[in-house]
C-alpha cells in the first residue's frame, strides 16, 4: 500500500465510511497491500483480522507486490506476457 493509499484509507476511516457497516471480522489475502489495508482497518475499527492465502486473487510469482514501473524495468519480458495473456503460467 503506497503512502498515498494509506492516507486515503485513513481519511475514509476518519469520515466513518466503514463505521456504519456490520463488519465483525476482516479476512484478507497475504498480498502485502491487502494485508496492510486490512490491518489498518482492523486497528481503527477495533476488529479481528485474519490473513488467508487462499483468498489471494492471483499468484503473480516474481511480480507479486511490485509496481508496474519496477516490473517494466526489471522484468520487461514477463510484463509483456502478463499484458498479453493475463497470467504468468510457465514462467519460473
VENVEN-V585388 format. One record per pair of residues at least 24 apart in sequence whose ideal C-beta (glycine too) atoms are under 10 Angstrom apart, sorted by the first residue. I is the first residue (numbers start at 1). J is the second residue. Records with the same first field share a line. If there is no record, write none. Layout:
I->J / J
This chain:
1->32 / 33 / 34 / 35 / 36 / 37 / 39 / 40
2->33 / 36 / 67
5->33 / 36 / 37 / 40
6->36 / 37 / 40
9->36 / 37 / 40 / 41 / 44
10->40 / 41 / 44
12->41 / 44
13->40 / 41 / 43 / 44 / 45
14->44
16->45
18->44 / 45 / 47
19->44 / 45
21->45
23->47 / 48
24->48
25->49 / 50
26->50 / 51
27->51 / 52 / 54 / 55
28->52 / 55 / 56
29->53 / 54 / 55 / 56 / 57 / 58 / 59
30->54 / 55 / 56 / 64
31->55 / 56 / 57 / 58 / 59 / 60 / 64 / 65
32->64 / 65
33->65
58->82 / 86 / 87 / 88
59->87 / 88
60->87 / 88 / 91
61->87 / 88 / 89 / 91 / 92
62->88 / 91 / 92
63->88 / 91
